[in-house]
Amino acid sequence: MDLFALETFLAVAEERSFSRAAVRLHRTQPAVSQAISKLEGELGEALFDRGARDATLTDAGEVLREYAQKLLNLRVEARHALGELRSLHRGSLNLAANEYTCLYLLPVLDRFRRVHPRIKVTVQRSLASRIPDDVLLHSVEIGVLSFKPEDRALKSIVVYRDELAFVVNPRHPMAKTEEVSIRDLGGQHFVAHNVPSPQRDKVFEAFRRHRTNLLIDVELPSLEAVRRFVELGNGVALVPALTVERELKSGALTRVRVKELQMERKLRLVHRREANLSHAAIEFLRGVREYAEATEGSYCFLPERGD
């Protein structure tokens, strides 16, 4: 029982004539009769009273008429819904990020929502190490990473260049110094994020290389907690610059340059290489590129080599 057969059935029922239904559908009368006969065979019921002068519905035909109209209405609704997806009047955008990389998303999502307020946006919080699998397993369409994924099934685009920032409370003795060396940090009491990361390993290696003791007195479970603890005057910290932009602008924290710790960190958007991205995801990527082109500074849109 296909939709064309139901459309033919409704045309005959409304016109009360096989010949008039054929004219309406731009088909021959034998083709219409054949479609109705096939439908009756599938259902095991006669739908029209062949003995009547006009094409009169049987009881079975009356029952089918209601359901056939519902099904054809659903076809119209489905086409309309697909049209709304294409025009971005509905749909969803599913992303994965961690505490740090989510901060990159905020301004670009702000722009996206202003242009497409009817698209539902969901950002799933995930450990960075799990995000590639989230994307490959279709849990989300796009992930945000601070490292290049190894799996060749993933396509990556560099969208932000961040760097490591050494921050102190404005009342700290180092706050009045523009630049220090890594050896000057040997006696400082550090507050650190206790989540393992490649960046954390690079910091430890840099201190070892310069034979300087890295004294970590406090480890906290979030970058926000680290930032706020230092802001209260408890020690110093090395954090991604993106996470302290607001505090540096307001003067709540002070950044001091450490010449041996100039570490760039690239943020990337990743998605499945062979994915048929949703209309919302395609528009989001287009918006990210346009935002980077219009914004000076750290934002960019650079597909990785081989992508």
ABEGO torsion letter per residue (X at the ends): XBAAAAAAAAAAAAAGBAAAAAAAAGBBAAAAAAAAAAAAAAAGBBABBAABABBBBBAAAAAAAAAAAAAAAAAAAAAAAAAAAAAGABEBBBBBBBAAAAAAAAAAAAAAAAABAABBBBBBBBBAAAAAAAAAAGABABBBBABBBABAABBBBBABBBBBBBBBBAABAAAABABBBAAAAAABBBBBBABBBAAAAAAAAAAAAAGBBBBBABBBABAAAAAAAAAAGBEBBBBBAAAAAAAAAAGABBBBBBAAABBBBBBBBBBBAABBBBAAAAAAAAAAAAAAAABBEABBBBBBBGX
